[in-house]
Amino acid sequence: MLYHVLHIKTTFAEEWQRDLFDLHICELGVDTIDAGDSPETATQADYYIPTGFWETNHEDIEAFIGFTEGAELLSVEPCEDRNWNAAWEEEHPVQELPLGVRITPHCAFGAGHHETTGMMIDALLARDLKGKAVLDNGCGTGVLGIMAAKQGAREVVAVDIDDKAVVNTRENAEANDVVLDVRQGQEPPCGQYDLILSNIHRNILMNQMARYAKYLKPGGELWLSGFLEDDCQPLRACAEANGLKYLATKHRNGWQMMQFRA
């Protein structure tokens, strides 16, 4: 696949601001971010986007960067054709997680180190899921579905819009000796679940809230993450409007996780 690279300089005061910027720009088509050896202190990073996405969406991307205070697009250039998955794997080693889980990230979000993923993993480690049906919506690398299976879930459905994430989830499930029902799609698949996990952007969570509520069994739980403190109130209002009961909010370095019950 051919790629373009965007050289972007950022001068954000807080780390969460860059996290949010990265989250939004990935929604516009960027699938790999290289901030060098010290991402926590970097002020310039390379953002890789498939050439087709860049040609289609470059006006929206340039407008987003231009209207974001603290971000500057320095230059854009086509990249040499290469095996990008192989390059990514070489630079991003296997992640070692609790329960002996090992995750190899193929350009997919959710290898286990980000605050949002970490909070979800901690919650899963504290929950006995024996005999439960679980949905991992927006599975990325499959890490949350794999952890749920390791905690005894009898059925785990994992879905993602990105075909690369679907392949990555299947490979990671096989490597960790668990069985997941992995699907590609934009919407959470119809079913009846004891637990729904969704670690994605606030707008998607709100758009899909009615389906989450409909697909939960009585007493089932919905765990959401991937958003910041300002998003909590509208998400809670949306969940409660769909008949879900608020349980708790957890936070880590500005990122939030919320739990609800049907």
TAJOSUL-V337149 format. One record per residue. N is the residue number from 0. RES is the residue in one small letter. SS is DSSP state (2 for helix, 1 for strand, 0 for the rest). PHI is phi in whole degrees, 0 to 359 (999 if undefined). PSI is psi in whole degrees, -180 to 180 (999 if undefined). Layout:
N RES SS PHI PSI
N RES SS PHI PSI
This chain:
0 m 0 999 138
1 l 0 276 142
2 y 1 231 156
3 h 1 248 151
4 v 1 242 132
5 l 1 256 121
6 h 1 268 112
7 i 1 238 131
8 k 1 259 135
9 t 1 234 145
10 t 0 228 46
11 f 0 288 144
12 a 0 285 -32
13 e 0 239 147
14 e 2 297 -35
15 w 2 296 -27
16 q 2 294 -40
17 r 2 290 -37
18 d 2 302 -44
19 l 2 292 -41
20 f 2 301 -46
21 d 2 297 -39
22 l 2 298 -45
23 h 2 292 -41
24 i 2 289 -28
25 c 2 292 -32
26 e 2 294 -21
27 l 0 270 0
28 g 0 128 -17
29 v 1 296 134
30 d 1 237 -3
31 t 1 214 136
32 i 1 235 126
33 d 1 242 107
34 a 0 259 14
35 g 0 83 -160
36 d 0 281 -19
37 s 0 230 73
38 p 0 298 -25
39 e 0 288 -20
40 t 0 243 -2
41 a 0 293 141
42 t 0 249 -5
43 q 1 223 136
44 a 1 218 160
45 d 1 256 128
46 y 1 247 116
47 y 1 262 131
48 i 1 223 136
49 p 1 306 137
50 t 2 305 -38
51 g 2 298 -41
52 f 2 294 -41
53 w 2 296 -45
54 e 2 297 -32
55 t 2 277 -38
56 n 2 246 10
57 h 2 298 -33
58 e 2 294 -42
59 d 2 294 -40
60 i 2 294 -46
61 e 2 297 -38
62 a 2 293 -43
63 f 2 300 -47
64 i 2 295 -42
65 g 2 296 -33
66 f 2 270 -2
67 t 0 266 112
68 e 0 294 127
69 g 0 99 4
70 a 1 233 140
71 e 1 219 127
72 l 1 277 112
73 l 1 278 -45
74 s 1 192 164
75 v 1 224 138
76 e 1 209 150
77 p 1 289 151
78 c 0 258 157
79 e 0 295 148
80 d 0 287 129
81 r 0 203 171
82 n 0 279 95
83 w 2 290 -36
84 n 2 298 -42
85 a 2 296 -41
86 a 2 296 -42
87 w 2 298 -46
88 e 2 297 -36
89 e 2 295 -36
90 e 2 270 -16
91 h 0 234 95
92 p 0 292 168
93 v 0 302 137
94 q 1 270 128
95 e 1 264 122
96 l 0 236 170
97 p 2 303 163
98 l 2 66 17
99 g 2 75 14
100 v 0 286 135
101 r 1 235 126
102 i 1 241 124
103 t 0 256 111
104 p 0 276 117
105 h 0 263 75
106 c 0 59 26
107 a 0 242 142
108 f 0 288 144
109 g 0 107 45
110 a 0 279 -8
111 g 0 115 -9
112 h 0 265 -21
113 h 0 286 151
114 e 2 304 -41
115 t 2 295 -45
116 t 2 293 -41
117 g 2 299 -41
118 m 2 296 -41
119 m 2 296 -43
120 i 2 298 -45
121 d 2 301 -41
122 a 2 294 -39
123 l 2 294 -38
124 l 2 295 -24
125 a 0 268 4
126 r 0 237 129
127 d 0 277 118
128 l 0 250 20
129 k 0 302 127
130 g 0 79 4
131 k 0 267 153
132 a 1 258 128
133 v 1 234 140
134 l 1 245 125
135 d 1 255 99
136 n 1 264 116
137 g 0 84 58
138 c 0 286 -22
139 g 0 62 -113
140 t 0 276 -9
141 g 0 89 7
142 v 2 300 -42
143 l 2 290 -42
144 g 2 298 -39
145 i 2 295 -43
146 m 2 297 -39
147 a 2 297 -43
148 a 2 297 -40
149 k 2 295 -26
150 q 0 272 8
151 g 0 104 3
152 a 0 303 135
153 r 0 281 -24
154 e 1 214 131
155 v 1 230 118
156 v 1 259 127
157 a 1 239 130
158 v 1 225 145
159 d 1 209 150
160 i 0 285 -24
161 d 0 268 125
162 d 2 296 -31
163 k 2 293 -37
164 a 2 294 -37
165 v 2 298 -46
166 v 2 297 -44
167 n 2 298 -42
168 t 2 297 -44
169 r 2 298 -42
170 e 2 294 -43
171 n 2 293 -36
172 a 2 297 -46
173 e 2 297 -42
174 a 2 295 -27
175 n 0 260 9
176 d 0 59 44
177 v 0 232 158
178 v 0 252 120
179 l 0 239 145
180 d 1 269 96
181 v 1 261 129
182 r 1 226 155
183 q 1 255 133
184 g 0 177 166
185 q 0 269 -21
186 e 0 241 153
187 p 0 296 130
188 p 0 291 144
189 c 0 301 140
190 g 0 173 -175
191 q 0 235 114
192 y 1 240 146
193 d 1 278 -27
194 l 1 212 130
195 i 1 243 128
196 l 1 249 129
197 s 1 215 106
198 n 1 248 75
199 i 0 217 -171
200 h 0 289 147
201 r 2 309 -46
202 n 2 298 -39
203 i 2 293 -42
204 l 2 302 -44
205 m 2 290 -39
206 n 2 296 -29
207 q 2 258 2
208 m 2 302 -42
209 a 2 299 -38
210 r 2 291 -41
211 y 2 304 -49
212 a 2 298 -40
213 k 2 291 -34
214 y 2 269 -6
215 l 1 279 138
216 k 1 291 158
217 p 1 305 127
218 g 1 85 -5
219 g 1 290 161
220 e 1 240 149
221 l 1 242 123
222 w 1 246 124
223 l 1 242 143
224 s 1 206 177
225 g 1 105 19
226 f 1 216 174
227 l 1 251 176
228 e 2 302 -40
229 d 2 296 -19
230 d 2 275 -13
231 c 2 296 -46
232 q 2 296 -48
233 p 2 296 -34
234 l 2 293 -42
235 r 2 296 -44
236 a 2 299 -41
237 c 2 295 -44
238 a 2 296 -45
239 e 2 292 -34
240 a 2 295 -22
241 n 0 261 17
242 g 0 86 11
243 l 0 268 145
244 k 1 263 128
245 y 1 291 134
246 l 1 250 -54
247 a 1 194 160
248 t 1 233 134
249 k 1 244 155
250 h 1 215 152
251 r 1 207 115
252 n 0 52 43
253 g 0 91 -21
254 w 1 274 151
255 q 1 237 154
256 m 1 224 134
257 m 1 236 147
258 q 1 235 137
259 f 1 226 162
260 r 1 230 142
261 a 0 284 999
